[in-house]
Structure formats: C-alpha cells, structure tokens
Amino acid sequence: MKEVERIIRVDHAGELGAISIYSAQRKMACFFYKDIVDKLDEMLAHEKEHFNTFSAWLKVVSRIRGMNSTESLLTKVTALSTLDDYKHRA
C-alpha cells in the first residue's frame, strides 16, 4: 500500500503540473492561437478531473492513516505559482 500511495502522490503532483502548463498555454492561445482554445479547455478539464480523483484517493488514505494533510509541501508550494489555477482543489 505504501508504494501505491507514493506513486499516487507523484501522479497527483504531475497533474498539478499539467494543470499549470495547460493554463499557461490557454492564456497564450487566447491571444495568438484562438482556434485551439476549446481543445486546451477540454484537455485542462481532464487534468483537473485527474487531479481531483487523486486528491479524493489521497484523502481516503489520509483518513485511514490518521494524517492531517493529503498533499506534500512541494505540491502546496508549486500551487503558489499558479494561485488562480489552484482554486479547483477540493
């Protein structure tokens, strides 16, 4: 179980990174590549769904283990770089 939890935490952080990347790409596309904004919105929605799925799983594991936090410090610090994109957190 510990190894699976570690893998999910890595995936969770990766999804946050993907959300940040797609959000930045979308912002630029609004100015320079308007024809791909809809596709980027779709891709961003998928990444947010994945992030929320991993968040929910980590909350269950956290409750089982009696821990207070479901995210690593690194995930929280990374989120600070994209505060407006981090609002999707559960």
C-alpha positions, 0 to 999 in steps of 0.5 A: 500500500505504501508504494501505491500511495507514493506513486499516487502522490507523484501522479497527483503532483504531475497533474498539478503540473499539467494543470499549470502548463495547460493554463499557461498555454490557454492564456497564450492561445487566447491571444495568438492561437484562438482556434485551439482554445476549446481543445486546451479547455477540454484537455485542462478539464481532464487534468483537473478531473485527474487531479481531483480523483487523486486528491479524493484517493489521497484523502481516503488514505489520509483518513485511514492513516490518521494524517492531517494533510493529503498533499506534500509541501512541494505540491502546496508550494508549486500551487503558489505559482499558479494561485488562480489555477489552484482554486479547483482543489477540493 
